[in-house]
Amino acid sequence: MNRIFYGWYILLAVFIIYMLSSIGVSTLPLLNAQLKAIYGWSHEQVARPPSLLYFFISFVALALGSILDKVAPKTVILAGALCMIICLAAYYFVTQLWQLYAIYSLYSVALTCTGIMPAMILLNRWFVTYRGVAVGIFLMGSSVGGAIFPKWTTWMIEQYNWQTASGGLLLACIAFIVPPLFWIKNSPQQLGLLPDGKTNTSFHGVTVWNKATIATIGQAVREPLFYLLLFVTAAMWFCITALIQHLVYYMKDLHVDLAVSGTLLSVFFICSIFGKVIFGYLSDRFSPKYILLLASVSMVVGSLAWQLAAKMGLEILYAAAVIYGIGYSGTFTTIQIVLAAYYEGLVYGRLLGFFTMADTLAGSLGIYWLGYLRTTAGSYIAGMQTMVVLCVISTICILLMRKPDAEK
């Protein structure tokens, strides 16, 4: 009887840890609202620390990229888990605004060290032929966390108080994050295994990506591929983050009922969950570059649908939710796979850190830019047009991408 390949336990471990890391984005704002009411803070005051989270993450990611080229990913994840526990424990004692700033500053380290960067290095080591599916399942962790923890926290606040909710999150984090930390092994070689549980001859006849020939940062930046991929990942994050943060306000501008808005959001995020696995699976069967192209085209069509909904009614909104939900999650997943396919090697960690920094800054800019256009123009029309243009240019950039060596 064949034993279960240990890589699947690695996947389960990073899935759980990534799910827990989503608490900082999806759930802590609920506690912030309680702090605002108790201490009389303004909306601007209480919203400023979370808004700076992505700014902090961008620079932590850049530093972490260099560290991951030298330090085992398990060590990085352990450090991030410790920071996360400290942040959740500190929430119980918050009484002043500067403490909230300190917590979010440290949480940027926790979120980066327990997030995509170390997990992608682990998954790249443990999976080759099943890498796409593994990455897609891993990235579902944030969606699952976003579905579970806010509802549970709301219930605890309503039944007890915000301090109890804070303590509950801390206990849940400790209980669920400790076992996966013991499961993680930095590479299959530690257990005398090969990626995907294959033997030395098992890869014959299987299509896999070659490791990149990029050996230095200087070599990477001399290739047109670097700038094409940088634009694509930044532009896509600009569109993804901006739409997610402004979608509720956009539907309000269209006079969509609150109940219908809730349904549309549910459809959007459910489709995003399936999109991560579907595009991950397709990346295992076909060239990830062309699966990224398919995701980008979906983003173009979805962006157009959001814009057309202002004129054509509710049915187009549902279509936009489905198409864009699948497209954005597919892009989110496939970009990670393409980065690994093109740059896996000696400087992968540093390049991953640089691209993550660019993603984060572009996402922050997208949130601001759509809000600025909505304020100055009085509608989201210009913002939606910006998204369409960026998605179209990204699609063209993907078509122009060429790996420094043979693609397969």
C-alpha positions in Angstrom: 0.0 0.0 0.0 1.4 3.4 -1.0 2.0 5.9 1.8 0.7 9.4 1.4 3.4 11.7 0.0 4.7 13.9 2.8 4.4 17.0 0.6 0.7 16.9 1.2 1.3 17.4 4.9 3.5 20.3 4.0 0.7 21.8 2.0 -1.8 21.3 4.8 0.6 23.0 7.2 1.2 26.1 5.1 -2.5 26.2 4.3 -3.5 26.4 8.0 -0.8 28.9 8.8 -1.8 31.1 5.8 -5.4 30.8 6.9 -4.5 32.1 10.4 -2.4 34.9 9.0 -5.5 36.3 7.3 -6.9 37.3 10.7 -4.9 40.5 10.5 -6.7 41.6 7.3 -10.1 40.1 7.6 -10.9 40.1 11.4 -8.9 42.7 13.4 -10.9 45.6 11.8 -13.9 44.2 13.8 -11.9 44.8 17.0 -10.8 48.2 15.8 -14.4 49.2 15.5 -14.9 48.3 19.1 -11.8 50.3 20.2 -13.1 53.3 18.2 -16.4 53.3 20.1 -14.8 52.8 23.5 -12.0 55.3 23.3 -13.7 57.9 21.1 -11.2 57.7 18.3 -12.2 59.2 14.9 -12.6 57.0 11.8 -9.5 58.4 10.3 -7.4 57.6 13.4 -8.5 54.0 13.7 -8.2 53.4 10.0 -4.7 54.7 9.6 -2.8 51.8 11.2 -4.5 49.2 9.0 -3.9 51.4 5.9 -0.2 51.5 6.7 -0.1 47.7 7.0 0.5 47.2 3.2 3.1 49.9 3.2 5.0 48.2 6.0 4.6 44.8 4.3 6.2 46.0 1.1 9.5 46.8 2.8 9.4 43.7 5.0 9.0 41.6 1.9 12.0 43.2 0.2 14.2 42.4 3.2 12.7 39.0 3.6 13.6 38.1 0.0 17.3 38.3 0.7 16.8 36.4 4.0 15.0 33.5 2.3 17.9 32.9 -0.1 20.1 32.1 3.0 17.7 31.0 5.8 15.5 28.0 5.9 11.8 28.9 5.3 10.7 27.0 8.4 12.8 29.3 10.5 11.1 32.3 8.9 7.6 30.9 9.4 8.5 30.2 13.1 9.5 33.8 13.6 6.3 35.0 11.8 4.1 32.7 14.0 5.7 34.1 17.1 5.1 37.7 16.0 1.5 36.8 15.2 0.9 35.4 18.7 2.5 38.5 20.3 0.3 40.8 18.2 -3.0 39.0 19.1 -2.0 38.9 22.8 -1.2 42.6 22.8 -4.6 43.5 21.4 -6.2 42.7 24.7 -4.2 45.5 26.4 -4.7 48.3 23.8 -5.8 51.5 25.3 -3.9 54.1 23.2 -3.6 54.7 19.5 0.2 54.4 19.4 -0.2 50.8 20.6 -2.4 50.0 17.6 0.4 51.4 15.3 2.9 49.2 17.1 0.7 46.1 16.7 0.2 46.7 13.0 3.9 47.3 12.4 4.8 44.0 14.0 1.9 42.3 12.2 3.4 43.3 8.9 6.4 41.1 9.8 4.0 38.3 11.0 1.9 38.4 7.8 4.9 38.4 5.5 6.8 35.7 7.3 3.8 33.3 7.5 2.5 34.2 4.0 3.2 33.6 0.4 7.0 34.0 0.2 8.2 31.2 2.5 5.3 29.0 1.5 6.1 29.3 -2.2 9.7 28.3 -1.6 8.5 25.2 0.3 5.9 24.2 -2.3 8.4 24.7 -5.1 10.7 22.3 -3.4 8.1 19.7 -2.6 6.0 19.8 -5.8 6.8 19.8 -9.5 4.1 18.1 -11.5 1.4 19.0 -8.9 2.8 22.4 -8.2 -0.2 24.3 -9.7 -2.8 22.4 -7.7 -0.7 22.7 -4.6 -0.3 26.5 -5.0 -4.0 26.9 -5.7 -5.0 25.0 -2.6 -2.6 26.9 -0.5 -3.9 30.3 -1.6 -7.4 29.2 -0.7 -6.3 29.5 2.9 -6.8 33.3 3.0 -10.3 32.9 1.6 -11.2 30.2 4.1 -9.8 32.3 7.0 -11.8 35.3 5.7 -15.0 33.2 5.8 -14.5 31.7 9.3 -12.8 34.2 11.6 -14.9 37.4 11.1 -18.2 35.5 11.7 -16.8 33.8 14.8 -15.3 37.0 16.2 -18.6 38.9 15.6 -20.5 36.2 17.5 -18.0 36.5 20.5 -18.3 40.3 20.5 -22.1 40.1 20.5 -22.3 37.3 23.2 -19.5 38.6 25.4 -17.2 41.6 24.6 -14.3 42.6 22.4 -11.7 41.4 25.0 -13.1 37.9 25.0 -13.1 38.0 21.2 -9.5 39.0 21.3 -8.6 36.3 23.7 -10.5 33.7 21.6 -8.6 34.7 18.5 -5.3 34.3 20.4 -6.2 30.8 21.7 -7.4 29.7 18.3 -4.2 30.9 16.7 -2.0 29.1 19.3 -4.0 25.9 19.1 -4.0 25.7 15.3 -0.6 27.1 14.4 1.6 25.0 16.7 1.0 21.5 15.2 1.7 22.6 11.6 5.0 24.1 12.7 6.2 20.7 13.7 5.1 19.1 10.4 7.2 21.4 8.2 10.3 20.1 6.6 12.4 22.4 4.5 12.9 20.0 1.6 12.0 16.5 0.6 15.7 15.5 0.8 15.4 15.8 4.6 13.2 12.7 4.4 15.1 11.0 1.6 12.3 11.9 -0.9 12.0 13.6 -4.3 9.4 16.2 -5.3 5.9 14.7 -5.7 7.1 11.5 -4.2 8.7 10.4 -7.4 11.6 8.1 -7.9 14.6 9.1 -10.0 12.9 7.8 -13.1 9.4 8.9 -12.4 9.7 12.2 -14.3 10.3 10.6 -17.7 7.5 11.5 -20.0 6.1 14.2 -17.7 6.1 17.8 -18.7 7.8 20.0 -16.1 9.3 23.4 -16.1 13.1 23.7 -16.3 14.8 25.6 -13.5 15.6 29.1 -14.6 19.1 30.0 -15.7 19.0 33.3 -13.8 21.9 33.2 -11.3 22.2 36.9 -10.3 20.0 39.9 -9.8 22.0 41.7 -12.5 21.3 39.0 -15.0 17.6 39.2 -14.2 17.2 43.0 -14.6 19.0 42.8 -18.0 16.2 40.6 -19.4 13.0 42.2 -20.9 11.1 39.5 -19.1 11.8 41.1 -15.8 10.1 44.4 -16.7 7.2 42.7 -18.5 6.5 40.5 -15.6 6.9 43.3 -13.1 4.4 45.4 -14.9 1.9 42.5 -15.2 2.0 41.6 -11.5 1.9 45.2 -10.3 -1.0 46.1 -12.7 -3.0 43.1 -11.7 -2.6 43.8 -8.0 -3.6 47.4 -8.7 -6.8 46.2 -10.2 -7.5 43.3 -7.8 -6.9 45.2 -4.6 -8.7 48.4 -5.8 -11.8 46.5 -6.9 -12.1 44.5 -3.7 -11.9 47.5 -1.5 -14.2 49.7 -3.6 -16.8 47.1 -4.8 -19.3 47.7 -2.0 -19.2 51.5 -2.7 -19.5 50.9 -6.5 -22.6 48.8 -6.0 -24.0 51.5 -3.7 -23.5 54.0 -6.5 -25.5 51.8 -8.8 -28.3 51.7 -6.2 -28.1 48.0 -5.7 -30.1 46.7 -2.7 -28.0 45.7 0.4 -29.3 42.1 0.2 -28.4 41.9 -3.5 -25.0 43.4 -2.7 -24.3 40.7 -0.1 -25.3 38.0 -2.6 -23.0 39.5 -5.3 -20.1 39.6 -2.8 -20.7 36.0 -1.9 -20.8 34.9 -5.5 -17.6 36.9 -6.2 -15.6 35.3 -3.4 -17.0 31.8 -3.9 -15.9 32.0 -7.6 -12.5 33.3 -6.4 -12.0 30.1 -4.3 -12.8 27.8 -7.2 -10.7 30.0 -9.5 -7.5 29.4 -7.5 -7.8 25.6 -7.8 -9.0 25.6 -11.4 -6.2 27.7 -12.7 -3.6 25.9 -10.5 -4.8 22.6 -12.0 -4.6 24.0 -15.5 -1.0 25.3 -14.8 0.0 21.7 -14.2 -1.4 20.6 -17.6 -0.4 23.4 -19.8 2.3 26.2 -20.0 1.7 28.5 -17.0 2.4 31.5 -19.3 -0.7 30.7 -21.3 -2.8 30.0 -18.3 -1.8 33.4 -16.9 -2.8 34.8 -20.3 -6.2 33.2 -19.9 -6.6 34.7 -16.4 -5.6 38.1 -17.8 -8.2 37.9 -20.5 -10.8 37.0 -17.8 -9.7 40.1 -16.0 -10.3 42.2 -19.1 -13.7 40.8 -19.7 -14.6 41.1 -16.0 -13.5 44.7 -15.9 -15.6 45.5 -18.9 -18.5 43.8 -17.3 -18.3 45.9 -14.1 -18.3 49.0 -16.3 -21.2 47.9 -18.5 -23.2 47.0 -15.4 -23.8 50.8 -14.9 -25.8 50.8 -18.1 -27.1 47.2 -18.6 -28.5 46.2 -15.2 -28.2 43.6 -12.5 -27.6 40.6 -14.8 -24.3 42.0 -15.9 -23.3 42.5 -12.3 -23.7 38.8 -11.6 -21.7 38.0 -14.8 -19.0 40.4 -13.7 -18.9 38.8 -10.2 -18.4 35.3 -11.7 -15.9 36.3 -14.5 -13.8 38.7 -12.4 -13.9 36.5 -9.4 -12.5 33.6 -11.3 -10.1 35.8 -13.3 -8.6 37.6 -10.3 -8.0 34.4 -8.3 -6.6 32.7 -11.3 -4.2 35.7 -11.9 -3.3 35.7 -8.2 -2.4 31.9 -8.4 -0.8 31.8 -11.8 1.5 34.8 -11.2 3.1 32.9 -8.3 3.6 29.8 -10.5 5.1 31.8 -13.4 7.5 33.6 -11.1 8.7 30.2 -9.8 8.9 28.8 -13.3 11.0 31.7 -14.6 13.2 32.5 -11.5 13.4 29.4 -9.3 17.1 29.1 -8.3 19.8 31.0 -6.5 18.1 34.4 -6.4 14.5 33.4 -6.3 13.9 34.6 -2.8 15.3 38.1 -3.5 13.3 38.4 -6.7 10.1 37.1 -5.0 10.6 39.8 -2.3 11.0 42.5 -4.9 7.9 41.5 -6.8 6.0 41.2 -3.6 7.0 44.7 -2.6 5.9 46.0 -6.1 2.6 44.1 -5.7 1.8 45.6 -2.3 2.7 49.2 -3.3 0.7 48.9 -6.5 -2.3 47.5 -4.5 -2.1 50.4 -2.1 -1.9 52.8 -5.1 -5.0 51.2 -6.7 -7.1 51.7 -3.5 -6.1 55.4 -3.4 -6.4 56.0 -7.1 -10.0 54.6 -7.4 -11.0 56.6 -4.4 -9.4 59.8 -5.8 -11.1 59.4 -9.1 -14.5 58.7 -7.4 -14.1 61.8 -5.3 -13.0 64.1 -8.2 -15.3 62.7 -10.9 -18.3 61.8 -8.8 -18.4 58.3 -10.2 -16.3 55.1 -10.7 -16.4 55.3 -14.5 -12.8 56.6 -14.9 -11.6 54.1 -12.3 -13.2 51.2 -14.1 -11.7 52.4 -17.4 -8.3 52.6 -15.8 -8.7 48.9 -14.8 -9.7 47.9 -18.3 -6.7 49.6 -19.8 -4.2 48.1 -17.3 -5.6 44.6 -17.9 -5.4 45.0 -21.7 -1.8 46.2 -21.5 -1.0 43.3 -19.1 -2.4 40.8 -21.6 -0.1 42.2 -24.3 2.9 42.0 -22.0 2.2 38.4 -21.2 2.1 37.6 -25.0 5.6 39.3 -25.3 7.1 37.3 -22.4 10.0 35.0 -23.3 11.9 32.9 -20.8 15.7 33.3 -21.0 16.0 29.5 -21.8 13.6 27.0 -23.3 10.2 27.2 -21.7 9.7 23.5 -21.3 
